[in-house]
């Protein structure tokens, strides 16, 4: 029985990984928020984003900064995450307060990750507090956010328990994306003159733990916080990676909290 369960979980994980690698959510990115000057589908398989555009810095110039061949390295000022471009603001004050708290969580997670990368003496990335000569600026915005459908997930849990182990795993790993909520994040990167030289966007849906039970399914914005955690790690990695490096987001989740 246990071997059969492990085999089924393994098969489901393989399926989720395959979908994660091959799918794109460009059509889920809000088109008219005013955040982007250029909104283009990402043409690079090694970048885990749905939209990507850049100009103004060659791969060679970037690589020289990452490796230290350019003594300036990469000096970046990070602005607070913006809610000004949110395409689907909630109607109630209570719901808006939850999104504000999510934005505050995002700010702290992003700064913590980038500060960690900056503090590592092996890296040529430097997080700075103010703009100035040679300083780039990173701007981030939450473009859309949809809460977890808590009541429906609770019902699915009951049905999964009735169906047994296989039903629980199938419901939680392959359940509808919309039930787990979603978040779309946009970023802009400005050169020291203030010109936008890079734009990207990532749309993420909630991922429940493959263990068959996940407390995030019963909290309105817990999956979004988990998605933010994954995203900031990729951002930190991107600032110390050469232009031909392959970056990736997690294919599945184990942590049920």
C-alpha positions as CSV (number, residue, x, y, z in Angstrom):
1,X,0.0,0.0,0.0
2,X,2.7,2.5,1.0
3,X,4.8,1.7,-2.1
4,X,1.7,2.4,-4.3
5,X,1.1,5.7,-2.5
6,X,4.7,6.8,-3.0
7,X,4.5,5.8,-6.7
8,X,1.3,7.9,-7.2
9,X,2.8,10.9,-5.4
10,X,6.0,10.6,-7.6
11,X,3.9,10.5,-10.7
12,X,1.9,13.6,-9.6
13,X,5.1,15.5,-8.8
14,X,6.5,14.6,-12.3
15,X,3.3,15.9,-13.8
16,X,3.4,19.1,-11.9
17,X,7.0,19.6,-12.8
18,X,6.3,19.1,-16.5
19,X,3.4,21.6,-16.4
20,X,5.5,24.1,-14.5
21,X,8.3,23.9,-17.0
22,X,6.2,24.2,-20.1
23,X,3.3,26.5,-19.2
24,X,3.2,30.3,-19.4
25,X,0.7,32.7,-18.0
26,X,1.3,35.7,-20.2
27,X,-2.4,36.0,-20.8
28,X,-3.0,36.4,-17.1
29,X,-0.8,39.5,-16.8
30,X,-2.9,42.7,-16.5
31,X,-2.4,44.6,-19.7
32,X,-3.4,48.2,-18.9
33,X,-2.2,49.0,-15.4
34,X,0.3,51.6,-16.6
35,X,3.3,49.9,-15.0
36,X,4.9,48.6,-18.2
37,X,6.2,50.6,-21.1
38,X,6.8,47.3,-23.0
39,X,4.8,44.2,-22.2
40,X,6.2,41.3,-24.2
41,X,6.0,37.5,-23.8
42,X,9.2,36.1,-22.4
43,X,11.3,34.5,-25.2
44,X,14.0,33.0,-22.9
45,X,13.4,29.5,-21.4
46,X,16.1,30.0,-18.8
47,X,14.1,32.8,-17.1
48,X,11.1,31.8,-14.9
49,X,8.9,34.8,-15.9
50,X,5.9,35.2,-18.2
51,X,6.8,38.6,-19.6
52,X,10.3,40.0,-20.3
53,X,11.8,42.9,-22.1
54,X,15.2,44.6,-21.9
55,X,17.6,46.9,-23.7
56,X,20.4,49.3,-22.9
57,X,22.9,46.8,-21.4
58,X,24.6,44.0,-23.3
59,X,25.1,40.5,-21.9
60,X,28.8,41.2,-21.8
61,X,28.4,44.4,-19.7
62,X,26.1,42.5,-17.2
63,X,28.5,39.6,-16.9
64,X,31.4,41.9,-16.2
65,X,29.5,43.5,-13.4
66,X,28.5,40.1,-12.0
67,X,32.0,38.6,-12.1
68,X,33.8,41.7,-10.8
69,X,35.6,42.5,-14.1
70,X,33.8,45.8,-13.8
71,X,34.9,47.1,-10.4
72,X,31.5,48.9,-9.8
73,X,29.6,45.6,-9.6
74,X,25.9,46.0,-9.5
75,X,24.7,48.7,-7.1
76,X,20.9,48.7,-6.7
77,X,18.4,50.8,-4.8
78,X,15.1,49.0,-4.2
79,X,11.9,51.0,-3.9
80,X,9.0,49.8,-1.7
81,X,6.5,47.4,-3.4
82,X,3.7,49.4,-5.0
83,X,-0.1,48.8,-4.9
84,X,-0.8,51.7,-7.2
85,X,-1.0,49.4,-10.2
86,X,-3.3,46.8,-8.7
87,X,-5.8,45.9,-11.5
88,X,-8.4,44.3,-9.2
89,X,-8.5,46.3,-5.9
90,X,-11.0,44.8,-3.4
91,X,-14.2,46.6,-2.6
92,X,-14.1,46.2,1.2
93,X,-11.7,47.9,3.7
94,X,-11.0,44.6,5.4
95,X,-9.9,42.9,2.2
96,X,-7.7,45.9,1.3
97,X,-6.1,45.8,4.7
98,X,-5.1,42.2,4.1
99,X,-3.5,43.2,0.8
100,X,-1.6,46.0,2.5
101,X,-0.3,43.5,5.0
102,X,0.7,41.3,2.1
103,X,2.6,44.2,0.5
104,X,4.4,44.8,3.8
105,X,5.3,41.2,4.0
106,X,6.7,41.5,0.5
107,X,8.8,44.5,1.3
108,X,10.4,42.7,4.3
109,X,11.0,39.5,2.4
110,X,12.6,41.3,-0.6
111,X,14.9,43.4,1.5
112,X,15.9,40.5,3.7
113,X,16.9,38.4,0.7
114,X,18.7,41.1,-1.1
115,X,20.5,42.2,2.0
116,X,21.7,38.6,2.5
117,X,23.0,38.5,-1.1
118,X,24.7,41.9,-0.6
119,X,26.4,40.9,2.6
120,X,28.1,37.9,1.0
121,X,31.7,39.1,0.2
122,X,31.8,36.6,-2.7
123,X,29.1,38.6,-4.6
124,X,29.5,41.8,-6.6
125,X,25.9,42.9,-5.8
126,X,25.5,45.9,-3.5
127,X,22.2,47.0,-2.0
128,X,22.2,50.7,-1.4
129,X,19.7,53.1,0.3
130,X,19.9,56.1,-2.0
131,X,20.3,56.8,-5.7
132,X,23.4,58.3,-7.2
133,X,26.1,57.9,-9.8
134,X,26.3,54.3,-10.9
135,X,23.2,53.2,-8.9
136,X,20.4,51.2,-10.6
137,X,16.9,51.2,-9.3
138,X,14.5,48.2,-9.0
139,X,10.8,48.9,-8.8
140,X,8.2,46.2,-7.9
141,X,4.4,46.2,-8.0
142,X,1.7,43.8,-7.2
143,X,-0.4,43.9,-10.4
144,X,-3.1,41.5,-9.4
145,X,-3.9,39.3,-6.4
146,X,-6.7,36.8,-5.7
147,X,-7.3,35.3,-2.3
148,X,-7.6,31.6,-1.6
149,X,-11.1,30.1,-1.8
150,X,-11.0,29.0,1.8
151,X,-14.5,27.5,2.1
152,X,-14.1,25.4,-1.1
153,X,-10.7,24.1,0.0
154,X,-12.2,23.0,3.3
155,X,-14.9,21.1,1.4
156,X,-12.3,19.5,-0.8
157,X,-10.4,18.4,2.3
158,X,-13.5,16.6,3.6
159,X,-14.1,14.9,0.2
160,X,-10.5,14.0,-0.1
161,X,-10.6,12.3,3.4
162,X,-13.6,10.3,2.3
163,X,-11.9,9.3,-0.9
164,X,-8.8,8.2,1.0
165,X,-5.1,8.9,0.4
166,X,-5.2,9.0,-3.4
167,X,-8.2,11.4,-3.4
168,X,-6.5,13.7,-1.0
169,X,-3.2,13.9,-2.9
170,X,-5.0,14.3,-6.2
171,X,-7.2,17.1,-4.9
172,X,-4.3,19.0,-3.4
173,X,-1.8,18.6,-6.1
174,X,-3.9,18.8,-9.2
175,X,-6.9,20.9,-7.8
176,X,-8.0,24.0,-9.6
177,X,-5.5,26.8,-9.6
178,X,-8.2,29.4,-8.8
179,X,-9.0,27.7,-5.5
180,X,-5.5,28.4,-4.2
181,X,-5.4,32.1,-5.1
182,X,-2.9,33.9,-7.3
183,X,-0.6,36.9,-7.4
184,X,1.0,38.7,-10.4
185,X,4.2,40.6,-9.7
186,X,5.8,43.2,-12.1
187,X,9.3,44.6,-11.9
188,X,11.1,47.5,-13.6
189,X,14.9,48.0,-13.6
190,X,16.2,51.5,-14.3
191,X,19.8,52.5,-15.2
192,X,21.6,55.3,-13.3
193,X,20.0,57.9,-15.6
194,X,16.5,56.8,-14.7
195,X,15.8,55.1,-18.0
196,X,13.9,51.8,-17.8
197,X,16.1,49.1,-19.3
198,X,14.3,45.9,-18.2
199,X,10.8,44.9,-17.4
200,X,9.4,41.5,-16.3
201,X,6.2,40.0,-14.9
202,X,5.4,36.7,-13.1
203,X,1.9,35.2,-12.5
204,X,1.8,32.6,-9.8
205,X,-1.0,30.4,-8.5
206,X,-1.0,28.7,-5.1
207,X,0.7,25.4,-4.7
208,X,-0.4,23.0,-1.9
209,X,2.0,20.6,-0.3
210,X,2.2,17.2,-2.0
211,X,1.9,15.7,1.5
212,X,-1.9,15.9,1.1
213,X,-2.6,18.6,3.7
214,X,-1.7,22.3,3.7
215,X,-2.6,24.9,6.2
216,X,-2.1,27.6,3.5
217,X,-5.3,26.3,1.8
218,X,-7.3,27.7,4.8
219,X,-5.8,31.2,4.9
220,X,-6.8,33.9,2.4
221,X,-3.3,35.1,1.4
222,X,-0.9,32.4,2.7
223,X,-0.2,30.9,-0.7
224,X,0.6,34.4,-2.0
225,X,3.2,34.8,0.8
226,X,4.7,31.5,-0.2
227,X,4.9,32.6,-3.9
228,X,6.6,35.9,-2.8
229,X,9.2,33.8,-0.9
230,X,9.9,31.8,-4.0
231,X,10.1,35.0,-6.2
232,X,12.5,37.0,-4.0
233,X,14.9,34.1,-3.9
234,X,15.0,34.1,-7.7
235,X,15.5,37.9,-7.7
236,X,18.4,37.5,-5.3
237,X,19.9,34.8,-7.5
238,X,19.5,36.8,-10.7
239,X,21.7,39.6,-9.4
240,X,24.7,37.3,-9.0
241,X,24.1,35.2,-12.1
242,X,25.6,35.6,-15.5
243,X,23.4,36.3,-18.5
244,X,23.3,32.7,-19.7
245,X,22.4,31.2,-16.3
246,X,19.2,29.2,-15.9
247,X,17.0,30.3,-13.1
248,X,13.9,28.4,-11.8
249,X,11.0,28.5,-9.5
250,X,10.1,25.4,-7.3
251,X,8.0,22.8,-9.2
252,X,6.2,21.6,-6.1
253,X,5.9,22.2,-2.4
254,X,6.6,20.0,0.6
255,X,6.1,22.5,3.5
256,X,2.4,22.3,4.6
257,X,2.6,25.4,6.8
